[in-house]
Amino acid sequence: MLTDFIEILILSAIQGISEFLPISSSAHLILVSNFYNFKTSSLLIDISLHLGSLFAILFYFKKDLLDFSQNKKLLKLIIIGSLPVIIFGYILHSSELIYLLRNVKIIAFATLFFGVILFFSDQRKTDQNINKNLNVKIIIIIGLFQILALIPGVSRAGIAITAARFLKFNRVDSSKISFLLSIPALAGASFLGLKDALNQSLNFNFLIFISIILSFIFSYLTVKYFLIFINKFSLNLFVIYRILLAITILFIIYY
């Protein structure tokens, strides 16, 4: 029982922290699954972890989301910007091509390459504002970039922030755009997971609820403190982490 709780704690921390940081949650979950044979890891647990993150981001931005009259334009842009990754994600998932991308070598090179791209995007000067300048054209461009996040190691948060930074939004606004775009993405991932789960024999237990709660806590704290962090510092810390992680994975693979 204690071992199960520890495993859920680790998985929840990985999901909650890496989902909203530019380091790729899917890559970290795949790597952990490859190196450790967690007994609690299952489709239902995976769905629960995503639901925890979804509930956290909905709770954090509840004022923006509930004030529909004031933020009608923003909500429409979120939906429009999410369509590309939802459509391509569904196609890859339905054709099972998505599983071909769950490769450690792909993760390593994607982590390295897009970490470097993140660095260059973070050097851009800013003159755009989320409230004044975010429009359909810009959100579609960011949405198209998000398609790359279907490759583990790219990072949905990372590529969305990268695209927004290249489009001259500041770090905080870029991250807010990324967080808001995560809502349909997480909802879509949960829906696809539930769709698959219906074809399996489900075993609901307290670990499901624990994983949702813990994922919620880690996700909420990550969003809150990440926004505080990037208001004062650059994204170099995450660039360095990605490069070191990629080098470590490649070293393990080839040596």
Summary of the structure (lengths in Angstrom):
residues: 255
radius of gyration: 17.6
end to end distance: 36.6
largest distance: 57.7
contacts: 862
relative contact order: 0.20
helix: 78%
strand: 1%
